[in-house]
Amino acid sequence: MSEDSMRKSEDAFELLPEYDFSKGIRGRFYNPKKVSTSIRLDDDLILFFKKKASEEKIGYQTLINMALREFINQHVR
C-alpha cells in the first residue's frame, strides 16, 4: 500500500458514536522519543537557525537537532 493511500485512509477515518472512551487512560501508550530540556544559546545562533528553518520550512529546533547529530556523527567513530 502506498504512503498516499495510507494517508488518505487515515484522513477518512471517523469514530463511530458507539465507541466509549470514558474509561480510557490518556497517554497510556505514549512513549516520547524526545526529552524536553532548557539550554542557553547565543542570540545569533537562534536567529541563524530560525532564518534557515523558515527558508527550509521546518522547525528551528529540528534544525538544531540535525546540526548536533551531524557534529556527533563526525566526531564519534
mmCIF file of the N, C-alpha and C atoms, coordinates in Angstrom:
data_MODEL
# 
_entry.id   MODEL 
# 
loop_
_atom_site.group_PDB 
_atom_site.id 
_atom_site.type_symbol 
_atom_site.label_atom_id 
_atom_site.label_alt_id 
_atom_site.label_comp_id 
_atom_site.label_asym_id 
_atom_site.label_entity_id 
_atom_site.label_seq_id 
_atom_site.pdbx_PDB_ins_code 
_atom_site.Cartn_x 
_atom_site.Cartn_y 
_atom_site.Cartn_z 
_atom_site.occupancy 
_atom_site.B_iso_or_equiv 
_atom_site.pdbx_formal_charge 
_atom_site.auth_seq_id 
_atom_site.auth_comp_id 
_atom_site.auth_asym_id 
_atom_site.auth_atom_id 
_atom_site.pdbx_PDB_model_num 
ATOM 1   N N  . MET A 1 1  ? 0.849   -1.172 0.000  1.00 0.00 ? 1  MET A N  1 
ATOM 2   C CA . MET A 1 1  ? 0.000   0.000  0.000  1.00 0.00 ? 1  MET A CA 1 
ATOM 3   C C  . MET A 1 1  ? 0.895   1.235  0.000  1.00 0.00 ? 1  MET A C  1 
ATOM 4   N N  . SER A 1 2  ? 0.622   2.199  -0.860 1.00 0.00 ? 2  SER A N  1 
ATOM 5   C CA . SER A 1 2  ? 1.455   3.393  -0.953 1.00 0.00 ? 2  SER A CA 1 
ATOM 6   C C  . SER A 1 2  ? 1.200   4.321  0.231  1.00 0.00 ? 2  SER A C  1 
ATOM 7   N N  . GLU A 1 3  ? 2.162   5.200  0.468  1.00 0.00 ? 3  GLU A N  1 
ATOM 8   C CA . GLU A 1 3  ? 2.051   6.134  1.588  1.00 0.00 ? 3  GLU A CA 1 
ATOM 9   C C  . GLU A 1 3  ? 0.866   7.071  1.409  1.00 0.00 ? 3  GLU A C  1 
ATOM 10  N N  . ASP A 1 4  ? 0.620   7.498  0.164  1.00 0.00 ? 4  ASP A N  1 
ATOM 11  C CA . ASP A 1 4  ? -0.505  8.397  -0.107 1.00 0.00 ? 4  ASP A CA 1 
ATOM 12  C C  . ASP A 1 4  ? -1.844  7.732  0.193  1.00 0.00 ? 4  ASP A C  1 
ATOM 13  N N  . SER A 1 5  ? -1.988  6.465  -0.208 1.00 0.00 ? 5  SER A N  1 
ATOM 14  C CA . SER A 1 5  ? -3.261  5.786  0.041  1.00 0.00 ? 5  SER A CA 1 
ATOM 15  C C  . SER A 1 5  ? -3.453  5.517  1.526  1.00 0.00 ? 5  SER A C  1 
ATOM 16  N N  . MET A 1 6  ? -2.350  5.252  2.250  1.00 0.00 ? 6  MET A N  1 
ATOM 17  C CA . MET A 1 6  ? -2.448  5.065  3.698  1.00 0.00 ? 6  MET A CA 1 
ATOM 18  C C  . MET A 1 6  ? -2.879  6.368  4.362  1.00 0.00 ? 6  MET A C  1 
ATOM 19  N N  . ARG A 1 7  ? -2.297  7.493  3.922  1.00 0.00 ? 7  ARG A N  1 
ATOM 20  C CA . ARG A 1 7  ? -2.621  8.785  4.500  1.00 0.00 ? 7  ARG A CA 1 
ATOM 21  C C  . ARG A 1 7  ? -4.086  9.124  4.233  1.00 0.00 ? 7  ARG A C  1 
ATOM 22  N N  . LYS A 1 8  ? -4.561  8.819  3.006  1.00 0.00 ? 8  LYS A N  1 
ATOM 23  C CA . LYS A 1 8  ? -5.958  9.101  2.670  1.00 0.00 ? 8  LYS A CA 1 
ATOM 24  C C  . LYS A 1 8  ? -6.899  8.275  3.531  1.00 0.00 ? 8  LYS A C  1 
ATOM 25  N N  . SER A 1 9  ? -6.560  6.992  3.752  1.00 0.00 ? 9  SER A N  1 
ATOM 26  C CA . SER A 1 9  ? -7.443  6.155  4.562  1.00 0.00 ? 9  SER A CA 1 
ATOM 27  C C  . SER A 1 9  ? -7.441  6.621  6.015  1.00 0.00 ? 9  SER A C  1 
ATOM 28  N N  . GLU A 1 10 ? -6.299  7.125  6.507  1.00 0.00 ? 10 GLU A N  1 
ATOM 29  C CA . GLU A 1 10 ? -6.250  7.656  7.867  1.00 0.00 ? 10 GLU A CA 1 
ATOM 30  C C  . GLU A 1 10 ? -7.061  8.937  7.969  1.00 0.00 ? 10 GLU A C  1 
ATOM 31  N N  . ASP A 1 11 ? -6.996  9.792  6.957  1.00 0.00 ? 11 ASP A N  1 
ATOM 32  C CA . ASP A 1 11 ? -7.734  11.041 6.969  1.00 0.00 ? 11 ASP A CA 1 
ATOM 33  C C  . ASP A 1 11 ? -9.238  10.801 6.906  1.00 0.00 ? 11 ASP A C  1 
ATOM 34  N N  . ALA A 1 12 ? -9.655  9.753  6.218  1.00 0.00 ? 12 ALA A N  1 
ATOM 35  C CA . ALA A 1 12 ? -11.075 9.472  6.051  1.00 0.00 ? 12 ALA A CA 1 
ATOM 36  C C  . ALA A 1 12 ? -11.668 8.726  7.250  1.00 0.00 ? 12 ALA A C  1 
ATOM 37  N N  . PHE A 1 13 ? -10.842 8.304  8.173  1.00 0.00 ? 13 PHE A N  1 
ATOM 38  C CA . PHE A 1 13 ? -11.313 7.527  9.323  1.00 0.00 ? 13 PHE A CA 1 
ATOM 39  C C  . PHE A 1 13 ? -12.134 8.401  10.253 1.00 0.00 ? 13 PHE A C  1 
ATOM 40  N N  . GLU A 1 14 ? -13.288 7.887  10.645 1.00 0.00 ? 14 GLU A N  1 
ATOM 41  C CA . GLU A 1 14 ? -14.128 8.591  11.612 1.00 0.00 ? 14 GLU A CA 1 
ATOM 42  C C  . GLU A 1 14 ? -14.539 7.612  12.693 1.00 0.00 ? 14 GLU A C  1 
ATOM 43  N N  . LEU A 1 15 ? -14.591 8.102  13.926 1.00 0.00 ? 15 LEU A N  1 
ATOM 44  C CA . LEU A 1 15 ? -15.032 7.258  15.038 1.00 0.00 ? 15 LEU A CA 1 
ATOM 45  C C  . LEU A 1 15 ? -16.544 7.114  15.013 1.00 0.00 ? 15 LEU A C  1 
ATOM 46  N N  . LEU A 1 16 ? -16.992 5.919  15.272 1.00 0.00 ? 16 LEU A N  1 
ATOM 47  C CA . LEU A 1 16 ? -18.426 5.685  15.349 1.00 0.00 ? 16 LEU A CA 1 
ATOM 48  C C  . LEU A 1 16 ? -18.939 6.172  16.699 1.00 0.00 ? 16 LEU A C  1 
ATOM 49  N N  . PRO A 1 17 ? -20.192 6.598  16.770 1.00 0.00 ? 17 PRO A N  1 
ATOM 50  C CA . PRO A 1 17 ? -20.734 7.138  18.027 1.00 0.00 ? 17 PRO A CA 1 
ATOM 51  C C  . PRO A 1 17 ? -20.744 6.115  19.165 1.00 0.00 ? 17 PRO A C  1 
ATOM 52  N N  . GLU A 1 18 ? -20.761 4.816  18.845 1.00 0.00 ? 18 GLU A N  1 
ATOM 53  C CA . GLU A 1 18 ? -20.855 3.816  19.908 1.00 0.00 ? 18 GLU A CA 1 
ATOM 54  C C  . GLU A 1 18 ? -19.523 3.513  20.603 1.00 0.00 ? 18 GLU A C  1 
ATOM 55  N N  . TYR A 1 19 ? -18.420 4.112  20.120 1.00 0.00 ? 19 TYR A N  1 
ATOM 56  C CA . TYR A 1 19 ? -17.145 3.920  20.812 1.00 0.00 ? 19 TYR A CA 1 
ATOM 57  C C  . TYR A 1 19 ? -17.189 4.670  22.140 1.00 0.00 ? 19 TYR A C  1 
ATOM 58  N N  . ASP A 1 20 ? -16.786 4.003  23.216 1.00 0.00 ? 20 ASP A N  1 
ATOM 59  C CA . ASP A 1 20 ? -16.820 4.611  24.546 1.00 0.00 ? 20 ASP A CA 1 
ATOM 60  C C  . ASP A 1 20 ? -15.399 4.703  25.096 1.00 0.00 ? 20 ASP A C  1 
ATOM 61  N N  . PHE A 1 21 ? -14.911 5.907  25.228 1.00 0.00 ? 21 PHE A N  1 
ATOM 62  C CA . PHE A 1 21 ? -13.570 6.130  25.757 1.00 0.00 ? 21 PHE A CA 1 
ATOM 63  C C  . PHE A 1 21 ? -13.616 6.696  27.174 1.00 0.00 ? 21 PHE A C  1 
ATOM 64  N N  . SER A 1 22 ? -14.767 6.616  27.826 1.00 0.00 ? 22 SER A N  1 
ATOM 65  C CA . SER A 1 22 ? -14.913 7.217  29.147 1.00 0.00 ? 22 SER A CA 1 
ATOM 66  C C  . SER A 1 22 ? -13.988 6.578  30.181 1.00 0.00 ? 22 SER A C  1 
ATOM 67  N N  . LYS A 1 23 ? -13.602 5.322  29.980 1.00 0.00 ? 23 LYS A N  1 
ATOM 68  C CA . LYS A 1 23 ? -12.701 4.651  30.926 1.00 0.00 ? 23 LYS A CA 1 
ATOM 69  C C  . LYS A 1 23 ? -11.280 4.524  30.373 1.00 0.00 ? 23 LYS A C  1 
ATOM 70  N N  . GLY A 1 24 ? -11.025 5.244  29.294 1.00 0.00 ? 24 GLY A N  1 
ATOM 71  C CA . GLY A 1 24 ? -9.693  5.216  28.689 1.00 0.00 ? 24 GLY A CA 1 
ATOM 72  C C  . GLY A 1 24 ? -8.678  5.963  29.541 1.00 0.00 ? 24 GLY A C  1 
ATOM 73  N N  . ILE A 1 25 ? -7.427  5.602  29.378 1.00 0.00 ? 25 ILE A N  1 
ATOM 74  C CA . ILE A 1 25 ? -6.339  6.245  30.117 1.00 0.00 ? 25 ILE A CA 1 
ATOM 75  C C  . ILE A 1 25 ? -5.531  7.075  29.127 1.00 0.00 ? 25 ILE A C  1 
ATOM 76  N N  . ARG A 1 26 ? -5.523  8.383  29.368 1.00 0.00 ? 26 ARG A N  1 
ATOM 77  C CA . ARG A 1 26 ? -4.814  9.295  28.465 1.00 0.00 ? 26 ARG A CA 1 
ATOM 78  C C  . ARG A 1 26 ? -3.314  9.025  28.529 1.00 0.00 ? 26 ARG A C  1 
ATOM 79  N N  . GLY A 1 27 ? -2.690  8.911  27.348 1.00 0.00 ? 27 GLY A N  1 
ATOM 80  C CA . GLY A 1 27 ? -1.246  8.743  27.269 1.00 0.00 ? 27 GLY A CA 1 
ATOM 81  C C  . GLY A 1 27 ? -0.733  7.361  27.645 1.00 0.00 ? 27 GLY A C  1 
ATOM 82  N N  . ARG A 1 28 ? -1.591  6.396  27.723 1.00 0.00 ? 28 ARG A N  1 
ATOM 83  C CA . ARG A 1 28 ? -1.189  5.060  28.180 1.00 0.00 ? 28 ARG A CA 1 
ATOM 84  C C  . ARG A 1 28 ? -0.084  4.449  27.315 1.00 0.00 ? 28 ARG A C  1 
ATOM 85  N N  . PHE A 1 29 ? -0.163  4.634  26.018 1.00 0.00 ? 29 PHE A N  1 
ATOM 86  C CA . PHE A 1 29 ? 0.815   4.034  25.111 1.00 0.00 ? 29 PHE A CA 1 
ATOM 87  C C  . PHE A 1 29 ? 1.778   5.067  24.541 1.00 0.00 ? 29 PHE A C  1 
ATOM 88  N N  . TYR A 1 30 ? 1.734   6.286  25.064 1.00 0.00 ? 30 TYR A N  1 
ATOM 89  C CA . TYR A 1 30 ? 2.611   7.349  24.587 1.00 0.00 ? 30 TYR A CA 1 
ATOM 90  C C  . TYR A 1 30 ? 3.998   7.181  25.194 1.00 0.00 ? 30 TYR A C  1 
ATOM 91  N N  . ASN A 1 31 ? 4.992   7.082  24.326 1.00 0.00 ? 31 ASN A N  1 
ATOM 92  C CA . ASN A 1 31 ? 6.373   6.947  24.773 1.00 0.00 ? 31 ASN A CA 1 
ATOM 93  C C  . ASN A 1 31 ? 7.206   7.978  24.016 1.00 0.00 ? 31 ASN A C  1 
ATOM 94  N N  . PRO A 1 32 ? 7.432   9.149  24.616 1.00 0.00 ? 32 PRO A N  1 
ATOM 95  C CA . PRO A 1 32 ? 8.127   10.202 23.875 1.00 0.00 ? 32 PRO A CA 1 
ATOM 96  C C  . PRO A 1 32 ? 9.553   9.810  23.530 1.00 0.00 ? 32 PRO A C  1 
ATOM 97  N N  . LYS A 1 33 ? 9.976   10.216 22.340 1.00 0.00 ? 33 LYS A N  1 
ATOM 98  C CA . LYS A 1 33 ? 11.338  9.924  21.896 1.00 0.00 ? 33 LYS A CA 1 
ATOM 99  C C  . LYS A 1 33 ? 12.256  11.103 22.162 1.00 0.00 ? 33 LYS A C  1 
ATOM 100 N N  . LYS A 1 34 ? 11.674  12.234 22.482 1.00 0.00 ? 34 LYS A N  1 
ATOM 101 C CA . LYS A 1 34 ? 12.465  13.432 22.742 1.00 0.00 ? 34 LYS A CA 1 
ATOM 102 C C  . LYS A 1 34 ? 12.311  13.825 24.204 1.00 0.00 ? 34 LYS A C  1 
ATOM 103 N N  . VAL A 1 35 ? 13.323  14.501 24.703 1.00 0.00 ? 35 VAL A N  1 
ATOM 104 C CA . VAL A 1 35 ? 13.329  14.949 26.084 1.00 0.00 ? 35 VAL A CA 1 
ATOM 105 C C  . VAL A 1 35 ? 13.290  16.469 26.095 1.00 0.00 ? 35 VAL A C  1 
ATOM 106 N N  . SER A 1 36 ? 12.400  17.028 26.869 1.00 0.00 ? 36 SER A N  1 
ATOM 107 C CA . SER A 1 36 ? 12.332  18.470 26.998 1.00 0.00 ? 36 SER A CA 1 
ATOM 108 C C  . SER A 1 36 ? 13.462  18.935 27.912 1.00 0.00 ? 36 SER A C  1 
ATOM 109 N N  . THR A 1 37 ? 14.185  19.963 27.462 1.00 0.00 ? 37 THR A N  1 
ATOM 110 C CA . THR A 1 37 ? 15.296  20.482 28.242 1.00 0.00 ? 37 THR A CA 1 
ATOM 111 C C  . THR A 1 37 ? 15.410  21.981 28.029 1.00 0.00 ? 37 THR A C  1 
ATOM 112 N N  . SER A 1 38 ? 16.160  22.614 28.874 1.00 0.00 ? 38 SER A N  1 
ATOM 113 C CA . SER A 1 38 ? 16.414  24.045 28.735 1.00 0.00 ? 38 SER A CA 1 
ATOM 114 C C  . SER A 1 38 ? 17.890  24.231 28.437 1.00 0.00 ? 38 SER A C  1 
ATOM 115 N N  . ILE A 1 39 ? 18.188  25.056 27.433 1.00 0.00 ? 39 ILE A N  1 
ATOM 116 C CA . ILE A 1 39 ? 19.570  25.293 27.036 1.00 0.00 ? 39 ILE A CA 1 
ATOM 117 C C  . ILE A 1 39 ? 19.712  26.765 26.666 1.00 0.00 ? 39 ILE A C  1 
ATOM 118 N N  . ARG A 1 40 ? 20.811  27.356 27.047 1.00 0.00 ? 40 ARG A N  1 
ATOM 119 C CA . ARG A 1 40 ? 21.054  28.767 26.737 1.00 0.00 ? 40 ARG A CA 1 
ATOM 120 C C  . ARG A 1 40 ? 21.992  28.850 25.539 1.00 0.00 ? 40 ARG A C  1 
ATOM 121 N N  . LEU A 1 41 ? 21.500  29.490 24.471 1.00 0.00 ? 41 LEU A N  1 
ATOM 122 C CA . LEU A 1 41 ? 22.281  29.667 23.257 1.00 0.00 ? 41 LEU A CA 1 
ATOM 123 C C  . LEU A 1 41 ? 22.395  31.154 22.949 1.00 0.00 ? 41 LEU A C  1 
ATOM 124 N N  . ASP A 1 42 ? 23.451  31.528 22.262 1.00 0.00 ? 42 ASP A N  1 
ATOM 125 C CA . ASP A 1 42 ? 23.637  32.919 21.864 1.00 0.00 ? 42 ASP A CA 1 
ATOM 126 C C  . ASP A 1 42 ? 22.545  33.332 20.870 1.00 0.00 ? 42 ASP A C  1 
ATOM 127 N N  . ASP A 1 43 ? 22.186  34.625 20.934 1.00 0.00 ? 43 ASP A N  1 
ATOM 128 C CA . ASP A 1 43 ? 21.134  35.157 20.058 1.00 0.00 ? 43 ASP A CA 1 
ATOM 129 C C  . ASP A 1 43 ? 21.409  34.900 18.583 1.00 0.00 ? 43 ASP A C  1 
ATOM 130 N N  . ASP A 1 44 ? 22.676  35.090 18.176 1.00 0.00 ? 44 ASP A N  1 
ATOM 131 C CA . ASP A 1 44 ? 22.992  34.930 16.761 1.00 0.00 ? 44 ASP A CA 1 
ATOM 132 C C  . ASP A 1 44 ? 22.766  33.492 16.282 1.00 0.00 ? 44 ASP A C  1 
ATOM 133 N N  . LEU A 1 45 ? 22.993  32.521 17.165 1.00 0.00 ? 45 LEU A N  1 
ATOM 134 C CA . LEU A 1 45 ? 22.739  31.123 16.795 1.00 0.00 ? 45 LEU A CA 1 
ATOM 135 C C  . LEU A 1 45 ? 21.244  30.877 16.595 1.00 0.00 ? 45 LEU A C  1 
ATOM 136 N N  . ILE A 1 46 ? 20.453  31.367 17.518 1.00 0.00 ? 46 ILE A N  1 
ATOM 137 C CA . ILE A 1 46 ? 18.999  31.185 17.414 1.00 0.00 ? 46 ILE A CA 1 
ATOM 138 C C  . ILE A 1 46 ? 18.474  31.870 16.149 1.00 0.00 ? 46 ILE A C  1 
ATOM 139 N N  . LEU A 1 47 ? 18.924  33.095 15.902 1.00 0.00 ? 47 LEU A N  1 
ATOM 140 C CA . LEU A 1 47 ? 18.473  33.812 14.701 1.00 0.00 ? 47 LEU A CA 1 
ATOM 141 C C  . LEU A 1 47 ? 18.868  33.068 13.433 1.00 0.00 ? 47 LEU A C  1 
ATOM 142 N N  . PHE A 1 48 ? 20.093  32.530 13.401 1.00 0.00 ? 48 PHE A N  1 
ATOM 143 C CA . PHE A 1 48 ? 20.543  31.770 12.233 1.00 0.00 ? 48 PHE A CA 1 
ATOM 144 C C  . PHE A 1 48 ? 19.633  30.562 11.992 1.00 0.00 ? 48 PHE A C  1 
ATOM 145 N N  . PHE A 1 49 ? 19.406  29.769 13.046 1.00 0.00 ? 49 PHE A N  1 
ATOM 146 C CA . PHE A 1 49 ? 18.601  28.556 12.880 1.00 0.00 ? 49 PHE A CA 1 
ATOM 147 C C  . PHE A 1 49 ? 17.146  28.887 12.556 1.00 0.00 ? 49 PHE A C  1 
ATOM 148 N N  . LYS A 1 50 ? 16.597  29.946 13.131 1.00 0.00 ? 50 LYS A N  1 
ATOM 149 C CA . LYS A 1 50 ? 15.216  30.314 12.820 1.00 0.00 ? 50 LYS A CA 1 
ATOM 150 C C  . LYS A 1 50 ? 15.085  30.775 11.370 1.00 0.00 ? 50 LYS A C  1 
ATOM 151 N N  . LYS A 1 51 ? 16.067  31.554 10.883 1.00 0.00 ? 51 LYS A N  1 
ATOM 152 C CA . LYS A 1 51 ? 16.028  32.012 9.490  1.00 0.00 ? 51 LYS A CA 1 
ATOM 153 C C  . LYS A 1 51 ? 16.155  30.824 8.540  1.00 0.00 ? 51 LYS A C  1 
ATOM 154 N N  . LYS A 1 52 ? 17.128  29.972 8.797  1.00 0.00 ? 52 LYS A N  1 
ATOM 155 C CA . LYS A 1 52 ? 17.339  28.784 7.952  1.00 0.00 ? 52 LYS A CA 1 
ATOM 156 C C  . LYS A 1 52 ? 16.107  27.871 7.980  1.00 0.00 ? 52 LYS A C  1 
ATOM 157 N N  . ALA A 1 53 ? 15.533  27.695 9.159  1.00 0.00 ? 53 ALA A N  1 
ATOM 158 C CA . ALA A 1 53 ? 14.343  26.846 9.305  1.00 0.00 ? 53 ALA A CA 1 
ATOM 159 C C  . ALA A 1 53 ? 13.173  27.419 8.514  1.00 0.00 ? 53 ALA A C  1 
ATOM 160 N N  . SER A 1 54 ? 13.035  28.729 8.536  1.00 0.00 ? 54 SER A N  1 
ATOM 161 C CA . SER A 1 54 ? 11.965  29.376 7.777  1.00 0.00 ? 54 SER A CA 1 
ATOM 162 C C  . SER A 1 54 ? 12.154  29.156 6.277  1.00 0.00 ? 54 SER A C  1 
ATOM 163 N N  . GLU A 1 55 ? 13.389  29.252 5.820  1.00 0.00 ? 55 GLU A N  1 
ATOM 164 C CA . GLU A 1 55 ? 13.684  29.030 4.404  1.00 0.00 ? 55 GLU A CA 1 
ATOM 165 C C  . GLU A 1 55 ? 13.402  27.587 3.992  1.00 0.00 ? 55 GLU A C  1 
ATOM 166 N N  . GLU A 1 56 ? 13.727  26.654 4.867  1.00 0.00 ? 56 GLU A N  1 
ATOM 167 C CA . GLU A 1 56 ? 13.558  25.230 4.555  1.00 0.00 ? 56 GLU A CA 1 
ATOM 168 C C  . GLU A 1 56 ? 12.194  24.695 4.969  1.00 0.00 ? 56 GLU A C  1 
ATOM 169 N N  . LYS A 1 57 ? 11.398  25.554 5.613  1.00 0.00 ? 57 LYS A N  1 
ATOM 170 C CA . LYS A 1 57 ? 10.044  25.200 6.055  1.00 0.00 ? 57 LYS A CA 1 
ATOM 171 C C  . LYS A 1 57 ? 10.038  24.003 7.006  1.00 0.00 ? 57 LYS A C  1 
ATOM 172 N N  . ILE A 1 58 ? 10.958  24.042 7.977  1.00 0.00 ? 58 ILE A N  1 
ATOM 173 C CA . ILE A 1 58 ? 10.965  23.059 9.062  1.00 0.00 ? 58 ILE A CA 1 
ATOM 174 C C  . ILE A 1 58 ? 11.204  23.812 10.366 1.00 0.00 ? 58 ILE A C  1 
ATOM 175 N N  . GLY A 1 59 ? 11.022  23.146 11.476 1.00 0.00 ? 59 GLY A N  1 
ATOM 176 C CA . GLY A 1 59 ? 11.207  23.787 12.769 1.00 0.00 ? 59 GLY A CA 1 
ATOM 177 C C  . GLY A 1 59 ? 12.673  24.075 13.071 1.00 0.00 ? 59 GLY A C  1 
ATOM 178 N N  . TYR A 1 60 ? 12.905  25.189 13.749 1.00 0.00 ? 60 TYR A N  1 
ATOM 179 C CA . TYR A 1 60 ? 14.294  25.537 14.053 1.00 0.00 ? 60 TYR A CA 1 
ATOM 180 C C  . TYR A 1 60 ? 14.907  24.573 15.064 1.00 0.00 ? 60 TYR A C  1 
ATOM 181 N N  . GLN A 1 61 ? 14.108  24.030 15.956 1.00 0.00 ? 61 GLN A N  1 
ATOM 182 C CA . GLN A 1 61 ? 14.632  23.050 16.904 1.00 0.00 ? 61 GLN A CA 1 
ATOM 183 C C  . GLN A 1 61 ? 15.020  21.765 16.186 1.00 0.00 ? 61 GLN A C  1 
ATOM 184 N N  . THR A 1 62 ? 14.291  21.429 15.147 1.00 0.00 ? 62 THR A N  1 
ATOM 185 C CA . THR A 1 62 ? 14.640  20.270 14.322 1.00 0.00 ? 62 THR A CA 1 
ATOM 186 C C  . THR A 1 62 ? 15.986  20.500 13.654 1.00 0.00 ? 62 THR A C  1 
ATOM 187 N N  . LEU A 1 63 ? 16.212  21.717 13.154 1.00 0.00 ? 63 LEU A N  1 
ATOM 188 C CA . LEU A 1 63 ? 17.495  22.043 12.532 1.00 0.00 ? 63 LEU A CA 1 
ATOM 189 C C  . LEU A 1 63 ? 18.643  21.971 13.538 1.00 0.00 ? 63 LEU A C  1 
ATOM 190 N N  . ILE A 1 64 ? 18.417  22.482 14.742 1.00 0.00 ? 64 ILE A N  1 
ATOM 191 C CA . ILE A 1 64 ? 19.447  22.414 15.777 1.00 0.00 ? 64 ILE A CA 1 
ATOM 192 C C  . ILE A 1 64 ? 19.750  20.954 16.104 1.00 0.00 ? 64 ILE A C  1 
ATOM 193 N N  . ASN A 1 65 ? 18.714  20.145 16.209 1.00 0.00 ? 65 ASN A N  1 
ATOM 194 C CA . ASN A 1 65 ? 18.875  18.714 16.478 1.00 0.00 ? 65 ASN A CA 1 
ATOM 195 C C  . ASN A 1 65 ? 19.698  18.046 15.372 1.00 0.00 ? 65 ASN A C  1 
ATOM 196 N N  . MET A 1 66 ? 19.394  18.394 14.116 1.00 0.00 ? 66 MET A N  1 
ATOM 197 C CA . MET A 1 66 ? 20.129  17.818 12.986 1.00 0.00 ? 66 MET A CA 1 
ATOM 198 C C  . MET A 1 66 ? 21.596  18.246 13.010 1.00 0.00 ? 66 MET A C  1 
ATOM 199 N N  . ALA A 1 67 ? 21.856  19.518 13.350 1.00 0.00 ? 67 ALA A N  1 
ATOM 200 C CA . ALA A 1 67 ? 23.235  20.020 13.400 1.00 0.00 ? 67 ALA A CA 1 
ATOM 201 C C  . ALA A 1 67 ? 24.027  19.317 14.502 1.00 0.00 ? 67 ALA A C  1 
ATOM 202 N N  . LEU A 1 68 ? 23.410  19.133 15.653 1.00 0.00 ? 68 LEU A N  1 
ATOM 203 C CA . LEU A 1 68 ? 24.088  18.436 16.750 1.00 0.00 ? 68 LEU A CA 1 
ATOM 204 C C  . LEU A 1 68 ? 24.367  16.975 16.393 1.00 0.00 ? 68 LEU A C  1 
ATOM 205 N N  . ARG A 1 69 ? 23.393  16.337 15.746 1.00 0.00 ? 69 ARG A N  1 
ATOM 206 C CA . ARG A 1 69 ? 23.574  14.941 15.350 1.00 0.00 ? 69 ARG A CA 1 
ATOM 207 C C  . ARG A 1 69 ? 24.702  14.810 14.320 1.00 0.00 ? 69 ARG A C  1 
ATOM 208 N N  . GLU A 1 70 ? 24.766  15.755 13.373 1.00 0.00 ? 70 GLU A N  1 
ATOM 209 C CA . GLU A 1 70 ? 25.827  15.746 12.373 1.00 0.00 ? 70 GLU A CA 1 
ATOM 210 C C  . GLU A 1 70 ? 27.194  15.931 13.040 1.00 0.00 ? 70 GLU A C  1 
ATOM 211 N N  . PHE A 1 71 ? 27.269  16.828 14.010 1.00 0.00 ? 71 PHE A N  1 
ATOM 212 C CA . PHE A 1 71 ? 28.514  17.052 14.744 1.00 0.00 ? 71 PHE A CA 1 
ATOM 213 C C  . PHE A 1 71 ? 28.951  15.765 15.442 1.00 0.00 ? 71 PHE A C  1 
ATOM 214 N N  . ILE A 1 72 ? 28.025  15.114 16.098 1.00 0.00 ? 72 ILE A N  1 
ATOM 215 C CA . ILE A 1 72 ? 28.342  13.864 16.812 1.00 0.00 ? 72 ILE A CA 1 
ATOM 216 C C  . ILE A 1 72 ? 28.816  12.796 15.832 1.00 0.00 ? 72 ILE A C  1 
ATOM 217 N N  . ASN A 1 73 ? 28.112  12.650 14.714 1.00 0.00 ? 73 ASN A N  1 
ATOM 218 C CA . ASN A 1 73 ? 28.498  11.636 13.718 1.00 0.00 ? 73 ASN A CA 1 
ATOM 219 C C  . ASN A 1 73 ? 29.890  11.889 13.165 1.00 0.00 ? 73 ASN A C  1 
ATOM 220 N N  . GLN A 1 74 ? 30.289  13.146 13.031 1.00 0.00 ? 74 GLN A N  1 
ATOM 221 C CA . GLN A 1 74 ? 31.611  13.462 12.508 1.00 0.00 ? 74 GLN A CA 1 
ATOM 222 C C  . GLN A 1 74 ? 32.713  13.270 13.532 1.00 0.00 ? 74 GLN A C  1 
ATOM 223 N N  . HIS A 1 75 ? 32.380  13.333 14.821 1.00 0.00 ? 75 HIS A N  1 
ATOM 224 C CA . HIS A 1 75 ? 33.401  13.292 15.848 1.00 0.00 ? 75 HIS A CA 1 
ATOM 225 C C  . HIS A 1 75 ? 33.447  11.985 16.636 1.00 0.00 ? 75 HIS A C  1 
ATOM 226 N N  . VAL A 1 76 ? 32.482  11.133 16.444 1.00 0.00 ? 76 VAL A N  1 
ATOM 227 C CA . VAL A 1 76 ? 32.475  9.830  17.117 1.00 0.00 ? 76 VAL A CA 1 
ATOM 228 C C  . VAL A 1 76 ? 32.673  8.753  16.074 1.00 0.00 ? 76 VAL A C  1 
ATOM 229 N N  . ARG A 1 77 ? 33.700  7.946  16.276 1.00 0.00 ? 77 ARG A N  1 
ATOM 230 C CA . ARG A 1 77 ? 33.965  6.888  15.280 1.00 0.00 ? 77 ARG A CA 1 
ATOM 231 C C  . ARG A 1 77 ? 34.089  5.567  15.941 1.00 0.00 ? 77 ARG A C  1 
# 
